[in-house]
Amino acid sequence: ITVGDKTFFADNQLTMKNLPAYVVDKIKVIDKEKDDAKFSGIATSDDKEKVIDIKFKKEFMKGWFGNSRLGGGYKLTPKEGSALVDDQGVLFSGNAMATIYTEEDQLVFMGNATNSQRAGSTTGRAGINFNTDRIKGVESNANVSYNYRDNNSKRVSSRTTFQSDGTDLYTNGDNMSNSGSNSVSGNVEFRTKMGRNNKYFFNFR
């Protein structure tokens, strides 16, 4: 997803969840050469990708705009019940976006977090994207994103083994597990505006 042919945000899924419709003037879908093909000057039909290019309304091309949403609740659970009952208690879901546009710079922040979409699971994502034309003849882009996930699961089993001698065996068990992940990724890119498409970039993860 681009705005004025510049990357709006590195995470398209997060963009679609946060970008408000009221700032959009026009949307067009274009076939664009992938960066490697544009750099080498050799392109085939496989070197094309679909790009959604958005044009903001004039009043949003300078200054700043943003939005945020937060929801919450509490999950009631019985005092006595199955060990499989989800006892998360407090539930939340929220997202936020802030964008600053000037003649030279574009800064976008987005984030969301929730523990209400799936029992025992908490997820969060956040990122920053920055475009600037401050270096003469060069377009610069930098972005950093962070992802968080935490999962808790419970399992209860009950087994009865019927034996021929009339003595039955009863086996009960329960298991709890927790898994989580944190990841940070980013990209820095510089492109010349004149002459051949010279491209320099640096990635880290």
KAQUIBEL-V645243 format. One record per pair of residues at least 4 apart in sequence whose ideal C-beta (glycine too) atoms are under 8 Angstrom apart, sorted by the first residue. I is the first residue (numbers start at 0). J is the second residue. If there is no record, write none. Layout:
I	J
I	J
This chain:
0	6
0	7
0	8
0	11
0	14
0	15
0	50
0	51
0	52
0	53
1	5
1	6
1	7
1	50
1	51
1	52
1	53
2	7
2	52
2	53
2	54
2	55
2	105
3	52
3	54
4	52
5	105
5	130
5	138
5	140
6	128
6	130
6	140
6	142
7	14
7	18
7	53
7	105
7	107
7	128
8	13
8	14
8	107
8	109
8	126
8	128
8	142
9	126
9	128
9	142
9	144
9	186
10	14
10	109
10	124
10	126
10	144
11	15
12	16
13	17
13	109
13	110
13	111
13	124
13	126
14	18
14	109
16	94
16	111
17	66
17	94
17	95
17	96
17	109
17	111
18	22
18	23
18	53
18	96
19	64
19	66
19	96
21	56
22	55
22	56
22	59
22	64
23	53
23	54
23	55
23	56
24	54
24	55
24	56
24	57
25	53
25	54
26	51
26	52
26	53
26	54
27	51
27	52
27	54
28	49
28	50
28	51
28	52
29	49
29	50
29	52
30	47
30	48
30	49
30	50
31	47
31	48
31	49
31	50
32	36
32	37
32	42
32	46
32	47
32	48
33	37
33	42
33	46
33	47
33	48
34	38
34	198
35	39
35	46
36	40
36	41
36	42
36	43
36	46
37	42
37	196
37	198
38	196
38	197
38	198
40	195
40	196
42	46
42	47
55	59
55	60
55	100
56	60
58	62
59	64
59	100
60	100
61	100
61	101
61	102
62	99
62	100
63	97
63	98
63	99
63	100
64	98
65	95
65	96
65	97
65	98
66	95
66	96
67	93
67	94
67	95
67	96
68	93
68	94
68	95
69	91
69	92
69	93
70	91
70	92
70	93
70	115
71	89
71	90
71	91
71	92
72	89
72	90
72	91
72	115
73	88
73	89
73	90
74	85
74	86
74	87
74	88
74	89
74	90
76	80
76	84
76	85
76	86
76	88
77	84
80	84
81	155
82	153
82	155
82	173
83	153
83	154
83	155
85	118
85	119
87	114
87	118
87	119
90	114
90	115
91	112
91	113
91	114
91	115
92	112
92	113
92	114
92	115
92	116
93	111
93	112
93	113
94	109
94	110
94	111
94	112
95	108
95	109
95	110
95	111
96	107
96	108
96	109
96	110
97	107
97	108
98	105
98	106
98	107
98	108
99	104
99	105
99	106
99	107
100	104
100	105
101	105
103	131
103	132
103	133
104	129
104	130
104	131
104	132
104	133
105	128
105	129
105	130
105	131
106	127
106	128
106	129
107	127
107	128
107	129
108	125
108	126
108	127
109	125
109	126
110	123
110	124
110	125
110	126
111	123
111	124
111	125
112	121
112	122
112	123
112	124
112	147
113	121
113	122
113	123
114	120
114	121
114	122
116	120
116	122
119	150
119	151
119	152
119	153
120	148
120	149
120	150
120	151
121	147
121	148
121	149
121	150
122	147
122	148
122	149
123	145
123	146
123	147
123	148
124	144
124	145
124	146
124	147
125	144
125	145
126	142
126	143
126	144
126	145
127	142
127	143
127	144
128	140
128	141
128	142
129	139
129	140
129	141
129	142
130	138
130	139
130	140
131	139
132	137
132	138
132	139
133	139
134	139
134	189
136	191
136	192
136	193
137	189
137	190
137	191
137	192
138	189
138	190
138	192
139	187
139	188
139	189
139	190
140	186
140	187
140	188
141	185
141	186
141	187
141	188
142	185
142	186
143	183
143	184
143	185
144	183
144	184
144	185
145	181
145	182
145	183
146	180
146	181
146	182
146	183
147	179
147	180
147	181
148	179
148	180
149	177
149	178
149	179
150	177
150	178
150	179
151	175
151	176
151	177
152	175
152	176
152	177
153	173
153	174
153	175
154	173
154	174
154	175
155	171
155	172
155	173
155	174
156	170
156	171
156	172
156	173
157	169
157	170
157	171
158	169
158	170
158	171
159	167
159	168
159	169
159	170
160	167
160	168
160	169
160	170
161	167
162	166
162	167
162	168
182	204
183	204
184	203
184	204
185	202
185	203
185	204
186	200
186	201
186	202
186	203
187	200
187	201
187	202
188	198
188	199
188	200
188	201
189	198
189	199
189	200
190	196
190	197
190	198
190	199
191	195
191	196
191	197
191	198
